Amino acid sequence: MINCLYFVSNVIIVKIRARYAKRLTQIDYDNLVACKKVSEVASYLKNKQAYRESLLNVDDKNIRRSFLESVLNQNFFEDLAVLAKYDLTFGRKIFRYILKKFEIRQISRFLIFLKSGDVSKFECSFPKFLKSKSKIKFDNFNKAKSYNDLLNFVYKTEYYDILKSNINKNLDFDINKIETELYNNIFSMFFDVINKLNSKIREKIKKFLYSCVDVSNAIRITRAKKFYNSDDNFISDITFNFGDYKFSKYDFLKNSNFSNFSLFGDNINSVRELEKFLKVMRFNWSKKNIRYSIISEVVGFSYVFLKEIEISNVINIIEGVRYGISKEKIRQLLIL
């Protein structure tokens, strides 16, 4: 039985690495950065094996930036769907987790427009191909005019109780607090899945992901202190804490002395550098483990992170080309 499971795990790893072999190379990125139009980016991607099928029926000559980004996100989820077929239980949980991240982004965007009093300009940008996978009534989302409308659209989902409990008698709400509670909810769900893995796999993944959440908390808290002069109560509301994870590294944040935080080196001096640090940290961990790990779940995690970073790189290139940003500045945005 053990030999059988070992064989299945090896097959999954081989398949995932075969998909990783289709990734964009340094030469590809150089060619994409050199493009002068969004249509040229689409044409180039259309000739790459990893994106060919997604762009097959797309008119790349007249494609809009927003539509191309939607196609790229669809490509990402199609990859996750394939991963789910390789490892039905774990792969599907990863797919569900990423889906929830998309759902929370739309809820947060709606709340921002509602808070600004300009809700009529909100436009749901949830990918069409994902709507059938979601329990939220996204087809009605553009019709929402109030917080109660939002509650109706998320009724019977895990988001309903969180949203319901965060509106006061004056119909006021704190977007940051709501977003934090929503993410704490899906983090808890995701780490419940991880905790069911064997101890060797579990501890390896948790150690890394907890470090990622530490950096995310550092970013949120530093931004709150620097730009909003927030008090401790507000900071407590926007700090990710879930399951057995607790963020306890507040001391270094008192004067934004990042060097006192063991994860950071002496070169981290701003929120923007922290954000890039987080992406690079995920990239390096994933790049190492997709090549050398013999644990299928770790290889699967690594592939998801690397694919997510690749899609983000391409979208940054598209934005840069669309708005005429210099090639050098575009390259600075890429994680390679």
Secondary structure, 3 states (H helix, E strand, C coil): CHHHHHHHHHHHHHHHHHHHCCCCCHHHHHHHHCCCCHHHHHHHHHCCHHHHHHHCCCCCCCCCHHHHHHHHHHHHHHHHHHHHHHCHHHHHHHHHHHHHHHHHHHHHHHHHHHHHCCHHHCCCCCCHHHHCCCCCCHHHHHHCCCHHHHHHHCCCCCCHHHHHCCCCCCCCCCHHHHHHHHHHHHHHHHHHHHCCCCHHHHHHHHHHHHHHHHHHHHHHHHHHHHHHCCCHHHHHHCCCCECCECCCCCHHHCCCCHHHCCCCCCCCCCHHHHHHHHHHHHHHHHHHHHHHCCCHHHHHHHHHHHHHHHHHHHHHHHHHHHCCCCHHHHHHHCCC
